[in-house]
Amino acid sequence: MGEQMRFEGKVALVTGGASGIGAETAAKLASEGARVVIADLDGEGAERIAAELRSGGAEAVGVACDQTDEAQVAALFSETVGRFDRLDVCHANAGWCRVGPVLDVSARTWRRHFDVNVTGTFLVCQAAARRMAQCGNGGSIVMTSSSGAVQPAAFFSAYCSAKAALNMLTAVMAYELGVHRVRVNAVMPGVTETAMTADLLATGARELFEREVPLARLGRPADIADAVAFLASDDSAYMTGQSLLVDGGGGIGASWFVTDFRARGSADWRLRHEALAAAAEAA
Ligand SMILES: NC(=O)c1ccc[n+]([C@@H]2O[C@H](COP(=O)([O-])OP(=O)(O)OC[C@H]3O[C@@H](n4cnc5c(N)ncnc54)[C@H](O)[C@@H]3O)[C@@H](O)[C@H]2O)c1
């Protein structure tokens, strides 16, 4: 049990909750009393995390949902979220990322970034907002954006563009949903140690990040989960429409991400790391 119980009696949905930041946030919310629905493309992983939370005494359910599919998102709400008496928190966190030079990004890879990160997040947040408005208790939606939404990072053209769209969606939804006492905010993590960044960090980028980030370490899922819990709770009761950087100060110096790849003054923007290039190809 957490020291505080900010989510006692409340119901939370976490997408992308089978892994990394989402799994950590689900655990954090459950530790403070929330009943948690964990949704993920990886349904077995979602149920595995839910089972771990149940073994710790929480009420949790894991369910498979591809958030790019409108029918699956509708089913998530009608068959699982809708079984609960209320919905107070939605952490719209599932995301997808591949790297590659802008000269080479395929339309397929570009579309996948927008399908998962923008359309999928929109579908989840829209359904959550409808449910919150219907229940009449207000609520808090927190999207997982990225520091890349406000900080251009070489080789991340599709990802940065998609996450920038989420910051605007956050602001516009907040504008419209205030009348329902539904707050909408986003967290923008810097580079955080999860499955998503494993290949990137294995290239030697870890040392670069640790050297350049003012707090001299990578983000941990718990750093992001703490910020999400703050935005999800009444501790942030008068905040809405905001995108909050949680990046160890990485955003203060804007060039650090680029320097890993660029041969200054030349047109050499090739993706040097084989693992990353292979992942981009497999997208
Ligand atoms: N790790 C980082 O450095 C970092 C930095 C900034 C933002 N983010 C964002 O944080 C969020 C969580 O990522 P993470 O780092 O924990 O990575 P992760 O790979 O551990 O988790 C991402 C989860 O999203 C799920 N997912 C992917 N596509 C989906 C879909 N179509 N429908 C439903 N679920 C889907 C995956 O199955 C996975 O469980 C993402 O939105 C990511 O873009 C991560």
The ligand as an SDF file (V2000), in Angstrom:
LIG
                    3D

 44 48  0  0  0  0  0  0  0  0999 V2000
   10.6660    4.9540  -23.0210 N   0  0  0  0  0  0  0  0  0  0  0  0
   10.8650    6.2150  -23.3880 C   0  0  0  0  0  0  0  0  0  0  0  0
   12.0020    6.7220  -23.4430 O   0  0  0  0  0  0  0  0  0  0  0  0
    9.6940    7.1040  -23.7300 C   0  0  0  0  0  0  0  0  0  0  0  0
    9.9220    8.4850  -23.8730 C   0  0  0  0  0  0  0  0  0  0  0  0
    8.8660    9.3140  -24.2000 C   0  0  0  0  0  0  0  0  0  0  0  0
    7.5930    8.7830  -24.3640 C   0  0  0  0  0  0  0  0  0  0  0  0
    7.4030    7.4330  -24.2270 N   0  0  0  0  0  0  0  0  0  0  0  0
    6.0400    6.9310  -24.4090 C   0  0  0  0  0  0  0  0  0  0  0  0
    5.6690    6.2140  -23.2500 O   0  0  0  0  0  0  0  0  0  0  0  0
    4.6130    5.2990  -23.5700 C   0  0  0  0  0  0  0  0  0  0  0  0
    4.9360    3.9520  -22.9690 C   0  0  0  0  0  0  0  0  0  0  0  0
    6.0850    3.4160  -23.6060 O   0  0  0  0  0  0  0  0  0  0  0  0
    7.1780    2.5570  -22.8260 P   0  0  0  0  0  0  0  0  0  0  0  0
    8.4500    3.3100  -22.8880 O   0  0  0  0  0  0  0  0  0  0  0  0
    6.6620    2.1100  -21.5060 O   0  0  0  0  0  0  0  0  0  0  0  0
    7.3550    1.3460  -23.8580 O   0  0  0  0  0  0  0  0  0  0  0  0
    6.8920   -0.1810  -23.8030 P   0  0  0  0  0  0  0  0  0  0  0  0
    7.2670   -0.7140  -25.1200 O   0  0  0  0  0  0  0  0  0  0  0  0
    7.4320   -0.8240  -22.5830 O   0  0  0  0  0  0  0  0  0  0  0  0
    5.2990   -0.0800  -23.6620 O   0  0  0  0  0  0  0  0  0  0  0  0
    4.4620    0.2840  -24.7310 C   0  0  0  0  0  0  0  0  0  0  0  0
    3.2050   -0.5700  -24.6240 C   0  0  0  0  0  0  0  0  0  0  0  0
    2.2560   -0.1050  -25.6100 O   0  0  0  0  0  0  0  0  0  0  0  0
    1.6410   -1.2520  -26.1520 C   0  0  0  0  0  0  0  0  0  0  0  0
    1.0680   -0.9750  -27.4770 N   0  0  0  0  0  0  0  0  0  0  0  0
    1.7460   -0.7320  -28.6260 C   0  0  0  0  0  0  0  0  0  0  0  0
    0.8910   -0.5940  -29.6480 N   0  0  0  0  0  0  0  0  0  0  0  0
   -0.3580   -0.7370  -29.1320 C   0  0  0  0  0  0  0  0  0  0  0  0
   -1.6610   -0.7130  -29.6860 C   0  0  0  0  0  0  0  0  0  0  0  0
   -1.8580   -0.5420  -31.0080 N   0  0  0  0  0  0  0  0  0  0  0  0
   -2.7220   -0.8940  -28.8620 N   0  0  0  0  0  0  0  0  0  0  0  0
   -2.5400   -1.0930  -27.5430 C   0  0  0  0  0  0  0  0  0  0  0  0
   -1.3260   -1.1490  -26.9590 N   0  0  0  0  0  0  0  0  0  0  0  0
   -0.2510   -0.9720  -27.7490 C   0  0  0  0  0  0  0  0  0  0  0  0
    2.7440   -2.2850  -26.2270 C   0  0  0  0  0  0  0  0  0  0  0  0
    2.2390   -3.6120  -26.3620 O   0  0  0  0  0  0  0  0  0  0  0  0
    3.4820   -2.0510  -24.9200 C   0  0  0  0  0  0  0  0  0  0  0  0
    2.9980   -2.8620  -23.8660 O   0  0  0  0  0  0  0  0  0  0  0  0
    4.5300    5.3200  -25.1100 C   0  0  0  0  0  0  0  0  0  0  0  0
    3.4590    6.1480  -25.5160 O   0  0  0  0  0  0  0  0  0  0  0  0
    5.8380    5.9360  -25.5280 C   0  0  0  0  0  0  0  0  0  0  0  0
    5.7460    6.5380  -26.7970 O   0  0  0  0  0  0  0  0  0  0  0  0
    8.4240    6.5910  -23.9070 C   0  0  0  0  0  0  0  0  0  0  0  0
  1  2  1  0
  2  3  2  0
  2  4  1  0
  4  5  1  0
  4 44  2  0
  5  6  2  0
  6  7  1  0
  7  8  2  0
  8  9  1  0
  8 44  1  0
  9 10  1  0
  9 42  1  0
 10 11  1  0
 11 12  1  0
 11 40  1  0
 12 13  1  0
 13 14  1  0
 14 15  2  0
 14 16  1  0
 14 17  1  0
 17 18  1  0
 18 19  2  0
 18 20  1  0
 18 21  1  0
 21 22  1  0
 22 23  1  0
 23 24  1  0
 23 38  1  0
 24 25  1  0
 25 26  1  0
 25 36  1  0
 26 27  1  0
 26 35  1  0
 27 28  2  0
 28 29  1  0
 29 30  1  0
 29 35  2  0
 30 31  1  0
 30 32  2  0
 32 33  1  0
 33 34  2  0
 34 35  1  0
 36 37  1  0
 36 38  1  0
 38 39  1  0
 40 41  1  0
 40 42  1  0
 42 43  1  0
M  CHG  2   8   1  16  -1
M  END
$$$$
